[in-house]
Amino acid sequence: MGTMYHNPVLLQESVKGLAIKEDGVYVDVTFGGGGHSKEILKYLGSNGKLFAFDQDEDALDNTINDERFTLINENFRYITQFLKFYGIRKVDAILADFGVSSHQFDKAERGFSTRFDADLDMRMSQRNAISANDVVNDYTYDDLRRVLFQYGDLRNANAMAKTILEQRELAPIRTTDRLKEVLRQFLPKGREHKILAQIYQAIRIEVNQEIQVIKEFLGQTPDLLDEGGRLSIISYHSLEDRLVKRFIRAGQFEGEPEKDFYGNIDVPFKKVGPLIVPSKGEIALNNRARSAKLRIAERI
């Protein structure tokens, strides 16, 4: 029996953005509970293929018994390598939902949620080299400050990093409750949950190298997608969305694309339609959808 996951976000909109052909080859790089994959399979004929990626071992419980479907228990940063293993060099569309699954937040021992006391972990895969415990107890002041400011947008990043270093000298910070206790002075009444969420987000992004993974993944998509192939990508915070928006517009993450003699720029994608956000109805049914942004692009 599969592990319980919440409803997939922007399900119909993101799958529609793939412009599915019955005999095409598709990739869902963030399988989770399998909601998006199950929807994609509805549109595939007997010769269609769907590959899905998920580095979380728990996601294997949700695998789909369908000969058209293959679940790969790996980080999607390795998308090209593992598709080649299955003889796939070009695909028709790729779907990505960058959100942390509700299951991971709800499983207390994973250490993702501010609601539970647990060991500082936050690894999306237990094979990850570092955990939240390593970040909090081993990182230098400069690295802690960078993580909290860059990935959490925390104005008090300097003071928070200093406090963590001082307190861990007295005793290691091993649990989520201990981390809250150490940083309590930075959690003003009425805003404590928001600030804690930013702290946890920052550490989680660092532990799982989320920004680097997204860059590596996006950088492979122009070569993987056939001409006319689609990208359908759901982001949840501004760091992710800026990367996606910029890559679709410019084909790179920094600087400006080079222009030819006539001023034309050579970019791999064109935007398809406007930015899509969840309806009020979807947010009412699924609160985690509130910050989701869907961008669709087509390979030129």
TORKOL-4160 file (C-alpha; in steps of 0.2 Angstrom, whole numbers, padded with zeros to 4 digits, m for minus):
300
<pt num="1" X="0000" Y="0000" Z="0000"/>
<pt num="2" X="0007" Y="0017" Z="m0005"/>
<pt num="3" X="0012" Y="0030" Z="0008"/>
<pt num="4" X="m0001" Y="0044" Z="0010"/>
<pt num="5" X="0003" Y="0060" Z="0000"/>
<pt num="6" X="m0008" Y="0076" Z="m0002"/>
<pt num="7" X="m0016" Y="0082" Z="m0018"/>
<pt num="8" X="m0004" Y="0087" Z="m0032"/>
<pt num="9" X="m0003" Y="0106" Z="m0035"/>
<pt num="10" X="m0010" Y="0113" Z="m0052"/>
<pt num="11" X="m0013" Y="0096" Z="m0058"/>
<pt num="12" X="m0023" Y="0099" Z="m0073"/>
<pt num="13" X="m0014" Y="0115" Z="m0078"/>
<pt num="14" X="0003" Y="0107" Z="m0077"/>
<pt num="15" X="m0001" Y="0091" Z="m0086"/>
<pt num="16" X="m0010" Y="0101" Z="m0100"/>
<pt num="17" X="0005" Y="0111" Z="m0102"/>
<pt num="18" X="0015" Y="0096" Z="m0108"/>
<pt num="19" X="0004" Y="0095" Z="m0124"/>
<pt num="20" X="0004" Y="0076" Z="m0123"/>
<pt num="21" X="0005" Y="0065" Z="m0138"/>
<pt num="22" X="m0001" Y="0047" Z="m0136"/>
<pt num="23" X="0015" Y="0039" Z="m0142"/>
<pt num="24" X="0027" Y="0052" Z="m0134"/>
<pt num="25" X="0040" Y="0050" Z="m0120"/>
<pt num="26" X="0038" Y="0060" Z="m0104"/>
<pt num="27" X="0047" Y="0063" Z="m0088"/>
<pt num="28" X="0040" Y="0068" Z="m0071"/>
<pt num="29" X="0056" Y="0072" Z="m0061"/>
<pt num="30" X="0047" Y="0074" Z="m0045"/>
<pt num="31" X="0036" Y="0059" Z="m0043"/>
<pt num="32" X="0031" Y="0060" Z="m0024"/>
<pt num="33" X="0014" Y="0053" Z="m0022"/>
<pt num="34" X="0012" Y="0050" Z="m0041"/>
<pt num="35" X="m0002" Y="0062" Z="m0043"/>
<pt num="36" X="0005" Y="0070" Z="m0059"/>
<pt num="37" X="0012" Y="0054" Z="m0066"/>
<pt num="38" X="m0005" Y="0046" Z="m0065"/>
<pt num="39" X="m0013" Y="0060" Z="m0074"/>
<pt num="40" X="0000" Y="0059" Z="m0088"/>
<pt num="41" X="m0003" Y="0041" Z="m0090"/>
<pt num="42" X="m0021" Y="0044" Z="m0094"/>
<pt num="43" X="m0016" Y="0053" Z="m0110"/>
<pt num="44" X="m0003" Y="0040" Z="m0116"/>
<pt num="45" X="m0007" Y="0026" Z="m0128"/>
<pt num="46" X="0000" Y="0009" Z="m0127"/>
<pt num="47" X="0016" Y="0015" Z="m0135"/>
<pt num="48" X="0019" Y="0030" Z="m0124"/>
<pt num="49" X="0032" Y="0030" Z="m0110"/>
<pt num="50" X="0033" Y="0039" Z="m0094"/>
<pt num="51" X="0049" Y="0040" Z="m0083"/>
<pt num="52" X="0048" Y="0047" Z="m0066"/>
<pt num="53" X="0062" Y="0052" Z="m0053"/>
<pt num="54" X="0062" Y="0053" Z="m0035"/>
<pt num="55" X="0077" Y="0052" Z="m0023"/>
<pt num="56" X="0066" Y="0049" Z="m0008"/>
<pt num="57" X="0065" Y="0030" Z="m0004"/>
<pt num="58" X="0048" Y="0033" Z="0003"/>
<pt num="59" X="0041" Y="0037" Z="m0014"/>
<pt num="60" X="0045" Y="0019" Z="m0020"/>
<pt num="61" X="0029" Y="0014" Z="m0010"/>
<pt num="62" X="0019" Y="0024" Z="m0023"/>
<pt num="63" X="0026" Y="0016" Z="m0039"/>
<pt num="64" X="0013" Y="0013" Z="m0052"/>
<pt num="65" X="0010" Y="m0004" Z="m0059"/>
<pt num="66" X="0010" Y="0000" Z="m0078"/>
<pt num="67" X="0021" Y="m0007" Z="m0091"/>
<pt num="68" X="0022" Y="0011" Z="m0099"/>
<pt num="69" X="0029" Y="0018" Z="m0082"/>
<pt num="70" X="0047" Y="0017" Z="m0075"/>
<pt num="71" X="0051" Y="0025" Z="m0058"/>
<pt num="72" X="0070" Y="0029" Z="m0055"/>
<pt num="73" X="0075" Y="0031" Z="m0037"/>
<pt num="74" X="0088" Y="0045" Z="m0040"/>
<pt num="75" X="0090" Y="0064" Z="m0039"/>
<pt num="76" X="0084" Y="0072" Z="m0055"/>
<pt num="77" X="0100" Y="0081" Z="m0057"/>
<pt num="78" X="0106" Y="0065" Z="m0065"/>
<pt num="79" X="0091" Y="0065" Z="m0078"/>
<pt num="80" X="0102" Y="0063" Z="m0093"/>
<pt num="81" X="0113" Y="0049" Z="m0086"/>
<pt num="82" X="0098" Y="0038" Z="m0081"/>
<pt num="83" X="0088" Y="0041" Z="m0096"/>
<pt num="84" X="0102" Y="0036" Z="m0107"/>
<pt num="85" X="0103" Y="0020" Z="m0096"/>
<pt num="86" X="0086" Y="0016" Z="m0102"/>
<pt num="87" X="0090" Y="0020" Z="m0120"/>
<pt num="88" X="0081" Y="0037" Z="m0120"/>
<pt num="89" X="0091" Y="0052" Z="m0128"/>
<pt num="90" X="0076" Y="0063" Z="m0132"/>
<pt num="91" X="0059" Y="0066" Z="m0124"/>
<pt num="92" X="0043" Y="0076" Z="m0128"/>
<pt num="93" X="0041" Y="0085" Z="m0112"/>
<pt num="94" X="0047" Y="0086" Z="m0094"/>
<pt num="95" X="0036" Y="0091" Z="m0078"/>
<pt num="96" X="0044" Y="0096" Z="m0062"/>
<pt num="97" X="0036" Y="0101" Z="m0045"/>
<pt num="98" X="0049" Y="0108" Z="m0034"/>
<pt num="99" X="0039" Y="0108" Z="m0018"/>
<pt num="100" X="0043" Y="0097" Z="m0003"/>
<pt num="101" X="0030" Y="0084" Z="m0002"/>
<pt num="102" X="0017" Y="0085" Z="0012"/>
<pt num="103" X="0022" Y="0068" Z="0017"/>
<pt num="104" X="0039" Y="0074" Z="0021"/>
<pt num="105" X="0033" Y="0088" Z="0031"/>
<pt num="106" X="0020" Y="0077" Z="0040"/>
<pt num="107" X="0033" Y="0063" Z="0044"/>
<pt num="108" X="0040" Y="0070" Z="0061"/>
<pt num="109" X="0056" Y="0060" Z="0061"/>
<pt num="110" X="0062" Y="0068" Z="0045"/>
<pt num="111" X="0064" Y="0085" Z="0054"/>
<pt num="112" X="0056" Y="0096" Z="0040"/>
<pt num="113" X="0042" Y="0103" Z="0050"/>
<pt num="114" X="0042" Y="0116" Z="0063"/>
<pt num="115" X="0027" Y="0107" Z="0071"/>
<pt num="116" X="0037" Y="0092" Z="0078"/>
<pt num="117" X="0052" Y="0089" Z="0089"/>
<pt num="118" X="0064" Y="0078" Z="0079"/>
<pt num="119" X="0082" Y="0075" Z="0076"/>
<pt num="120" X="0090" Y="0088" Z="0064"/>
<pt num="121" X="0089" Y="0079" Z="0047"/>
<pt num="122" X="0080" Y="0087" Z="0033"/>
<pt num="123" X="0087" Y="0075" Z="0020"/>
<pt num="124" X="0076" Y="0072" Z="0005"/>
<pt num="125" X="0086" Y="0056" Z="0003"/>
<pt num="126" X="0095" Y="0046" Z="0017"/>
<pt num="127" X="0110" Y="0044" Z="0005"/>
<pt num="128" X="0113" Y="0063" Z="0006"/>
<pt num="129" X="0131" Y="0067" Z="0012"/>
<pt num="130" X="0125" Y="0080" Z="0025"/>
<pt num="131" X="0110" Y="0083" Z="0036"/>
<pt num="132" X="0104" Y="0098" Z="0045"/>
<pt num="133" X="0113" Y="0092" Z="0060"/>
<pt num="134" X="0130" Y="0095" Z="0050"/>
<pt num="135" X="0125" Y="0112" Z="0044"/>
<pt num="136" X="0120" Y="0118" Z="0062"/>
<pt num="137" X="0134" Y="0111" Z="0071"/>
<pt num="138" X="0149" Y="0111" Z="0059"/>
<pt num="139" X="0147" Y="0125" Z="0047"/>
<pt num="140" X="0158" Y="0141" Z="0050"/>
<pt num="141" X="0150" Y="0157" Z="0055"/>
<pt num="142" X="0152" Y="0164" Z="0037"/>
<pt num="143" X="0144" Y="0149" Z="0029"/>
<pt num="144" X="0129" Y="0149" Z="0042"/>
<pt num="145" X="0126" Y="0167" Z="0039"/>
<pt num="146" X="0127" Y="0164" Z="0020"/>
<pt num="147" X="0114" Y="0150" Z="0021"/>
<pt num="148" X="0102" Y="0160" Z="0032"/>
<pt num="149" X="0103" Y="0176" Z="0022"/>
<pt num="150" X="0103" Y="0169" Z="0005"/>
<pt num="151" X="0091" Y="0155" Z="0006"/>
<pt num="152" X="0080" Y="0161" Z="0020"/>
<pt num="153" X="0080" Y="0180" Z="0017"/>
<pt num="154" X="0083" Y="0182" Z="0035"/>
<pt num="155" X="0088" Y="0200" Z="0040"/>
<pt num="156" X="0095" Y="0194" Z="0057"/>
<pt num="157" X="0106" Y="0181" Z="0048"/>
<pt num="158" X="0122" Y="0188" Z="0056"/>
<pt num="159" X="0116" Y="0188" Z="0073"/>
<pt num="160" X="0107" Y="0171" Z="0071"/>
<pt num="161" X="0123" Y="0163" Z="0065"/>
<pt num="162" X="0133" Y="0171" Z="0079"/>
<pt num="163" X="0120" Y="0164" Z="0092"/>
<pt num="164" X="0121" Y="0146" Z="0085"/>
<pt num="165" X="0140" Y="0146" Z="0086"/>
<pt num="166" X="0140" Y="0152" Z="0104"/>
<pt num="167" X="0126" Y="0140" Z="0109"/>
<pt num="168" X="0134" Y="0124" Z="0101"/>
<pt num="169" X="0150" Y="0127" Z="0110"/>
<pt num="170" X="0140" Y="0125" Z="0126"/>
<pt num="171" X="0131" Y="0109" Z="0119"/>
<pt num="172" X="0128" Y="0102" Z="0102"/>
<pt num="173" X="0111" Y="0107" Z="0094"/>
<pt num="174" X="0104" Y="0090" Z="0089"/>
<pt num="175" X="0085" Y="0093" Z="0088"/>
<pt num="176" X="0072" Y="0104" Z="0080"/>
<pt num="177" X="0066" Y="0110" Z="0097"/>
<pt num="178" X="0084" Y="0114" Z="0103"/>
<pt num="179" X="0086" Y="0124" Z="0088"/>
<pt num="180" X="0070" Y="0134" Z="0091"/>
<pt num="181" X="0076" Y="0137" Z="0109"/>
<pt num="182" X="0093" Y="0143" Z="0103"/>
<pt num="183" X="0085" Y="0156" Z="0091"/>
<pt num="184" X="0069" Y="0160" Z="0102"/>
<pt num="185" X="0075" Y="0178" Z="0104"/>
<pt num="186" X="0073" Y="0180" Z="0085"/>
<pt num="187" X="0055" Y="0174" Z="0085"/>
<pt num="188" X="0044" Y="0189" Z="0089"/>
<pt num="189" X="0026" Y="0185" Z="0095"/>
<pt num="190" X="0014" Y="0183" Z="0080"/>
<pt num="191" X="0028" Y="0180" Z="0068"/>
<pt num="192" X="0037" Y="0166" Z="0075"/>
<pt num="193" X="0030" Y="0153" Z="0063"/>
<pt num="194" X="0034" Y="0163" Z="0048"/>
<pt num="195" X="0052" Y="0166" Z="0054"/>
<pt num="196" X="0054" Y="0148" Z="0059"/>
<pt num="197" X="0048" Y="0143" Z="0042"/>
<pt num="198" X="0062" Y="0154" Z="0034"/>
<pt num="199" X="0075" Y="0146" Z="0045"/>
<pt num="200" X="0070" Y="0129" Z="0041"/>
<pt num="201" X="0069" Y="0133" Z="0022"/>
<pt num="202" X="0086" Y="0140" Z="0022"/>
<pt num="203" X="0094" Y="0124" Z="0031"/>
<pt num="204" X="0084" Y="0112" Z="0020"/>
<pt num="205" X="0089" Y="0120" Z="0004"/>
<pt num="206" X="0107" Y="0119" Z="0009"/>
<pt num="207" X="0106" Y="0101" Z="0015"/>
<pt num="208" X="0098" Y="0096" Z="m0002"/>
<pt num="209" X="0108" Y="0108" Z="m0013"/>
<pt num="210" X="0091" Y="0112" Z="m0020"/>
<pt num="211" X="0097" Y="0128" Z="m0030"/>
<pt num="212" X="0112" Y="0119" Z="m0038"/>
<pt num="213" X="0101" Y="0104" Z="m0042"/>
<pt num="214" X="0088" Y="0115" Z="m0051"/>
<pt num="215" X="0102" Y="0124" Z="m0061"/>
<pt num="216" X="0110" Y="0107" Z="m0066"/>
<pt num="217" X="0093" Y="0100" Z="m0071"/>
<pt num="218" X="0087" Y="0115" Z="m0081"/>
<pt num="219" X="0104" Y="0116" Z="m0090"/>
<pt num="220" X="0101" Y="0098" Z="m0097"/>
<pt num="221" X="0084" Y="0101" Z="m0103"/>
<pt num="222" X="0088" Y="0110" Z="m0120"/>
<pt num="223" X="0098" Y="0094" Z="m0126"/>
<pt num="224" X="0085" Y="0082" Z="m0119"/>
<pt num="225" X="0069" Y="0090" Z="m0127"/>
<pt num="226" X="0064" Y="0087" Z="m0145"/>
<pt num="227" X="0060" Y="0102" Z="m0155"/>
<pt num="228" X="0043" Y="0108" Z="m0149"/>
<pt num="229" X="0045" Y="0099" Z="m0133"/>
<pt num="230" X="0038" Y="0106" Z="m0117"/>
<pt num="231" X="0044" Y="0111" Z="m0100"/>
<pt num="232" X="0031" Y="0112" Z="m0086"/>
<pt num="233" X="0038" Y="0118" Z="m0070"/>
<pt num="234" X="0030" Y="0122" Z="m0053"/>
<pt num="235" X="0040" Y="0133" Z="m0041"/>
<pt num="236" X="0036" Y="0138" Z="m0023"/>
<pt num="237" X="0048" Y="0152" Z="m0018"/>
<pt num="238" X="0056" Y="0166" Z="m0027"/>
<pt num="239" X="0074" Y="0159" Z="m0028"/>
<pt num="240" X="0067" Y="0144" Z="m0038"/>
<pt num="241" X="0055" Y="0154" Z="m0048"/>
<pt num="242" X="0068" Y="0167" Z="m0053"/>
<pt num="243" X="0080" Y="0153" Z="m0060"/>
<pt num="244" X="0066" Y="0146" Z="m0070"/>
<pt num="245" X="0060" Y="0162" Z="m0077"/>
<pt num="246" X="0077" Y="0168" Z="m0082"/>
<pt num="247" X="0082" Y="0151" Z="m0089"/>
<pt num="248" X="0066" Y="0151" Z="m0100"/>
<pt num="249" X="0069" Y="0169" Z="m0106"/>
<pt num="250" X="0088" Y="0169" Z="m0108"/>
<pt num="251" X="0094" Y="0151" Z="m0108"/>
<pt num="252" X="0106" Y="0155" Z="m0094"/>
<pt num="253" X="0106" Y="0160" Z="m0075"/>
<pt num="254" X="0117" Y="0175" Z="m0075"/>
<pt num="255" X="0122" Y="0189" Z="m0088"/>
<pt num="256" X="0114" Y="0192" Z="m0104"/>
<pt num="257" X="0113" Y="0180" Z="m0119"/>
<pt num="258" X="0125" Y="0184" Z="m0133"/>
<pt num="259" X="0118" Y="0192" Z="m0149"/>
<pt num="260" X="0122" Y="0190" Z="m0167"/>
<pt num="261" X="0127" Y="0204" Z="m0179"/>
<pt num="262" X="0109" Y="0208" Z="m0182"/>
<pt num="263" X="0105" Y="0209" Z="m0163"/>
<pt num="264" X="0096" Y="0192" Z="m0162"/>
<pt num="265" X="0098" Y="0181" Z="m0147"/>
<pt num="266" X="0099" Y="0162" Z="m0148"/>
<pt num="267" X="0089" Y="0155" Z="m0134"/>
<pt num="268" X="0083" Y="0137" Z="m0132"/>
<pt num="269" X="0065" Y="0141" Z="m0126"/>
<pt num="270" X="0050" Y="0152" Z="m0129"/>
<pt num="271" X="0037" Y="0155" Z="m0116"/>
<pt num="272" X="0020" Y="0147" Z="m0118"/>
<pt num="273" X="0006" Y="0157" Z="m0110"/>
<pt num="274" X="0006" Y="0168" Z="m0095"/>
<pt num="275" X="0012" Y="0163" Z="m0077"/>
<pt num="276" X="m0001" Y="0152" Z="m0069"/>
<pt num="277" X="m0006" Y="0152" Z="m0051"/>
<pt num="278" X="m0018" Y="0141" Z="m0041"/>
<pt num="279" X="m0036" Y="0147" Z="m0040"/>
<pt num="280" X="m0044" Y="0152" Z="m0023"/>
<pt num="281" X="m0054" Y="0136" Z="m0024"/>
<pt num="282" X="m0038" Y="0125" Z="m0025"/>
<pt num="283" X="m0029" Y="0135" Z="m0011"/>
<pt num="284" X="m0045" Y="0133" Z="0000"/>
<pt num="285" X="m0044" Y="0114" Z="m0003"/>
<pt num="286" X="m0025" Y="0113" Z="m0002"/>
<pt num="287" X="m0016" Y="0127" Z="0008"/>
<pt num="288" X="0002" Y="0121" Z="0002"/>
<pt num="289" X="m0003" Y="0127" Z="m0016"/>
<pt num="290" X="m0004" Y="0145" Z="m0010"/>
<pt num="291" X="0013" Y="0150" Z="m0016"/>
<pt num="292" X="0014" Y="0139" Z="m0031"/>
<pt num="293" X="0019" Y="0147" Z="m0048"/>
<pt num="294" X="0018" Y="0137" Z="m0065"/>
<pt num="295" X="0028" Y="0142" Z="m0080"/>
<pt num="296" X="0027" Y="0133" Z="m0097"/>
<pt num="297" X="0040" Y="0134" Z="m0111"/>
<pt num="298" X="0043" Y="0126" Z="m0128"/>
<pt num="299" X="0059" Y="0120" Z="m0135"/>
<pt num="300" X="0063" Y="0130" Z="m0151"/>
